[in-house]
Amino acid sequence: MSKDPEIRLHKEWLGFLQPVGLVVSPPALSAAQAVVNRNVVELQQILQAVASSTALPGDSENERFCITDFSAFAINVLGWETADLVDSPAELAIALPDYQETLIPTYAVPNPNGGWMMLIQVLNPGTELDNAGAEDSKSTAWHASPQSKFERLLKETKVYIGLLCNGTELRLVYAPPGESSGHLTFPVQAMCEVSGRLILGAMEMLLSAERLFNVPTDRRLPAILEKSRKYQNDVSIKLAEQVLEALWDLLRGFQTADATTNSRLLDDIAATNPQHIYGGLITVLLRLVFLLYAEDRGLMSQDAVYTRYYSVSGLYDRLREDAGNYPDTMDQRYGAWAWLLSLFRLVYEGGGHADLYLPARHGQLFDPDEYPFLEGRPQSTKYQSGASIEPPRVSDGVIHRVLQGLLILDGERLSYRALDVEQIGSVCL
């Protein structure tokens, strides 16, 4: 656990909101002395007064709090001045002739030092931010989501910070040049409820007039966003070092497994093509990183059977429990490697039962014939669906240490959801 209570609190509200990509990191927030206000009862009352309770189109039976007047919200809730919202500056219009469309923000926020700090796009209430068909696209050839269009606007105007608002959600978007964008969405309804006061405090911490205009420049929102990316690069460097150590753990595990077969597992390969062994072990790590990223992003099955009996995260949780109960015998226990082989085959070939279904992905990364020795098969044999195999006796202790190297950083569980694609790719290079 982190020793800094503010970092723990930042991780808590970020965990509630589940950012897509990297927007802000707890260390950058802490370094900027950004503190979540826990006493937001009065602010919540103001928000409830500004965000009227209304029924959205297509959902007339359920009323929700909705920001129908963004300028009133910015002035009364965030403490901005009227001059902080400039209506649709013509200089920020981006013409897209190929799509018969012009992108222009609803508002732009001037930077006190010149130029623009932030763009704001206000959509019709209830518009789905990530749905390509959410807006009326009859007059345009570009059928993209509001989020995609807004990212394009940010990058084209070189104003890399933006707010996207559809009344029920307020989304902070960061799209720095040459990097993947990230966004963080604050649900208005939740911020109007008692249980959502932490989220409301976090939103005020990031977007209040104090944070945007009054604190020293190196503690303002643009600096926090930029420094968050730098902190994440440090995470990538540390993680890459741990992945290298995991590689050596895995190699030692296979050497031990080879010894139990009187060198039948690796001897021929080591003599003829030792790089093949290295390639196979690197592939295992790449598969694990891929799956951890996919699981954290919700791209794998959410079925309880997958989570408990197939997922990499589920395997680590079980091994961690075993290590706590049987710390002295982890290197004499087996089964984790067979778990991973079953998962690798499931991803490659697909399959399922009842509510659990994974489509076949095939591809070289999970192809069992690329490195048959991982399954204990001779190089000359080909993979056959359903064929029984005798997996190498790689101990649970080895797999536990490998997964710990991939999942635990500075004593805390790492979220692959917060890592950029480029950063994840650099880990195993």
N, C-alpha and C positions, 0 to 999 in steps of 0.2 A: 504493500500500500504506500501511496505517496505520503511523505511527511508534511507536505504543504496542504493545509486544509482548504485553501482557495483552489488549488489545482484539483483536489478531490471534488469540490463543488462544481468546478467547470466541467469535469468529466461526467458528473451526474446529469447536468442539464443537456450537455451534448449527447449523452446516451438516450435521453428522452426524445430528442429531435432527430437523431440519426442523420447527420449530414451526408450529402452525396458528394464524394470527393472531399478535398481539403479546403476549408474556409478559414477557420480559426483553430489554433492549437492551445491547449491549457498552458504550456510553458510561456508562449508569447503573450497570452492574456495576463499571466502572473507578472511577467517582466514589465508590462506596461501599467502595472498596478490597477488593472481593471478588476473591480470587485462587484459581485452581484449583490444588489440591494435586496435584502430579505424582507424588508418592511415596505411592501408596495400596495397596502390596502387602499390608500388614498388614490394612488395612480390607477389602480384597478377600477375604482369608482368612476374616475374620469374617462377611462377607456370604455366602460359600459355606457356612459352617457354619449360618447362620440360614436361608438359602433352600435348602430341601432339593431334591434332584434327584428329580423325579417325572414320571410320565406323566399327561398331562391327559386328561379325558374325550373320547373320539372320536379320540385320537391315542396309543393305547397302546404303539405301537412306538418312539416317540421320547420320551426323557426330557429335561426341561429344568429349570433352576433356577426355583423358584417360592417366593414369600413366602407361606407358609401361616399364619404367626402374625405379624400386623402389629405388635402391641405389642412382641414380641421384636425385630423388625426396628428399630422406632423407638428402643428402649432400647439395644440392643447396637451397631447400625450408626450411627444418627444421634446417639446420646448423650443422648436425652431422658430425663426422669425419669418415673416411674410417674404422678405427679400431672399430667403434661402431657397425658395421655389420659383424657378424661372420657367414660364410656360413655353414648351416646345421650341427651343431656339433653332432658328433656320439653319445655322451653321452646323448643327448636329444631325441634319437630315441625310440619310444615306439612300441614294437611288439605286435600285436593282432592276435595270431595264430588262434583263432576261426573264425576270419573274413578274414584270408589270407591277412592281410594288416599291414603295418608299418607306423606309424605316425611320421613325422619328420618336424620341421619347416624349412622354406626357409632360414631364418636368425634368429640369437639370438643376443640380445643386452646385453653386459656384464654390471654387476653392479659395479660401482667404488669401492664398499666395498667388492667385491668378489661375486661369483655366477652369476646368470643371472637376469636381471631386466625385460626383455620383450622378447616374442617370436613373430616372424612375419611370416605370411603365405601369399605368393603371388600366386594367382590363375590365370588361363587363363582369358584374358580380357572378361568382360561381364558375367562371371560365376555367376549364381544366388546364393547368399550367404545362403538363407534359403530354397532352393529347394533340396529335397532329391535326385532328379534325375539330378541335375545340372552337376555332374561330371561323367565321364565314369566309370561305376561300374562293368564292365564285369569281371574284374580280382579280385573282392572282393565280399565277402558275406555281407558286411555291407553297406546297402543302406541308408546312413544318409546324411544330408545336410553338406556343408562345415562348417557352424557355429557349428553344433553338434560335428563334428570331431575335430574342433579346441578347443572347450571347453574341450573335453576329453583329448586332448594333454596338455592343460594348467594344468588341475587338476592332471594328471598322472606325469607330470614333476615337479609339485609344483612351477611352475613359473606362477603366477596367472594373469599376465597382458599380453595382446597380441594385435597385429594389424593384421587385416584380410583385404587384398586388392585384389580387382578384376579389378583394373584399373579405373573403373568408380566410385567406392565407397571405402572409407577408414573407416574401422570399428574398434573402440577401444572396446576391450572386457575385462571385469573384471570378473573372476570366482574364488572368494575366497573360501577357504575350508569350507565345512559344510554349505554353503549358496547358494542361487540361484544366478546365473550369471546375468550380465546385459551387454548391449552393446549400443554404441552410434555411429551412422553412419554419416560420412561426405560425401556428394555427390560432386564429383570432378567438374562436370559441373557447379554446383551452385557456387562453390568457385572461378570459373574463370569469373563469371559475376559480374557486379557492385552491383546488389541486394544481392549478397552472401558474401559481404566483412565482415559482422559481423561474419558469420560462419567461414570464413577463419581466421579471428582474433582469434576466439575461438580455432580452431584447432592448430594454432601456439602457443597459450597460454599453451595448454596441452602437446604438443609433441615436442616443440622446444628443442634444445640442452641446452638452458639456464634452462628450467624447469626440464629436466631429469638429468642433470649432474652438474650444476653450483650453483644453489641456495642452501641455507641450507637444510639439509636432511629432516627436518620436513615440508618443503614447496615443496618438489619434488612430482612428480606424484604419486608414490606409497603411500606416506603419505596422499595425498589428497583423493585418492580412499578409503583408510582405514578409514580416519576420516569421509568421507561421510556416510559410514555405521553407524558409531557411532552417527552422527547427526540424521540419520534416526531413530535409536532406540529411541532417545529422542522424536522425533515426535510421535512414536508409544505410548510412555508412556503418553504424553499429550493428544493424541487422545483417549486413553483408558479412561482417566479421563472424557473427554467430552462425551464419549459414556455412561458412568455411569450416568452422569447428564441427558442425553437424555432419559435414561431408566426411571428415576424418572418423567421427564416431561410427558412421555407417560403414565405412571401409573396414574398420576394426571388427565390426559386427559380422561382416561377410567373410573376413579372414578366419574368424572363429568358427563360423558355419562351415567354411571350406575344410577346416581341420576335422570336423566331425564326419566328413564324407571321404576321408583319406585323400583330400585334394582333388576329388573328382569334379567339384563345383567350379573351381577357378583355374586349375593348373594349366589346362590346355590353352585357355584364353590368355593367361598371364605370359605364356611362352610365345604365343603367336601374335597376339594383338592386345597388349596391356591397356592401350587407350580405350578399348571397348569397355573395360571394367569402369574406368573413370566416366565414360559417357553414360553408362547405365546408371551409376550412382547419382550423377548430376541430374539425369532425367527424373529419378525418384524425387529429388528435392524440388525440381520444377513442377512436377505433378502435385506435390503437396502445397506449394505456394499458390498454384493455380486454383486448387480446390479450397484452400483457406480463404482466398480472395472471393471466389464464387459463393462460398457459404456465407461470408460476412455481408455480401451484397444481396443475399436472398435469391441468387440465381440457381441454386440447387433446390432439390425437393424440400419442402417444409414439413413433410409427413413425419410423424413421430418415429416411425420405423427407421427411416433414413437417419434421422438425428441421433437415435440411440444406438443403432447397430451398424451403420455404414459411414457416417460422417467423420472427417478428420478431427473436428472439434470434439465430437462425442468420444472418439478413441482417446484423445488426450485427457479428457476429464476422467475417464475410467482408469487410465494409467496413473494419473496423479493420485487418485484415490488408492490404487494398489500400492503405489510407492509410499504413501503414508501408513498403510497397514502392514506392508511387508518390505520394508526398506532394504533388508539384507539379502533378499532372494530375487530381486527383480531380474538379475542376469541369469537366473535359473528358471525363469518363467517364460512361456512362449504363447503365441496366439495373436499378438498385435500385428506381426508381419503378414500373417494370413488374412487378417482383417483388411489391411491395406491392399493386398493383391485382389481380394474380392471386390473392393471399391474400384480399383483401377479397371478391372474387367467390366464391372457394371457401367462405368462411364464410357468405356470403349464400345461395348456391345449393346448397351441399353437393356431395359427390362423392367419388371415391376411386379407387384402383387397388390391387389385391392386398390387402395388410394395412392400407393407408392408407384410412380412411373418415372423412369429416366429415359429420354430418347437416346438412341445410339449416336455417339459423337465421332467415332472412328478417329481419323487423324493420326499423325505420326507420334505425337506426344504420349498417347496412351496405348499405342500399338504393342501388344505383348510379344510380337515377333521381332521387334527392334532389338530387344535385349532379353532373350529367353532365359539367361542364367538368373535373372531376378526371380523367376518362378521355379528355379531348380531344374530347368529343362536343358538338354544339350543344344548347342547352336544349330544342329542340323534338323531339329524337329520343328514343326509348325503348330501354331496355336489352333486348337479345336474347341469350339464351344461345348461346355459341359464335360470336357475331359478332366479326369482327376489328375492332380499333380501332388508332388511331395515338396512343399515350399522349403527353402533354406531355413535352417534353425537360427534365425536372427532373434536375439532375446528381446523380451519386453523392455528390459533396461535400456538397450540401445535405442529402440524406437521412442521410449520416453524422453531420453536425452535429446534425440533429434527434434522431436516436436517441441520440447521445451526451448530449444534454440531458435525455433521458428516463431514461437508464440509468446515468450516471456522476454521482456526487455526492461532492464533496470528494475527488475523485481515486479513488474506489472504486466498484465495481459495486453498484448498488442492487438489493435483493431486494424485488420487489413482493409476495412471499409474506408478508413481515413487516408490510406496510402494512394498516391497517384500511380497510374499505370506505368509511367516511365520509371518511377522509383522502384516499383515491384520488379520490373524487368532488369534493373541494374543490380538487384540483389544476388542473382545467380550468375552474373557475367564474370 
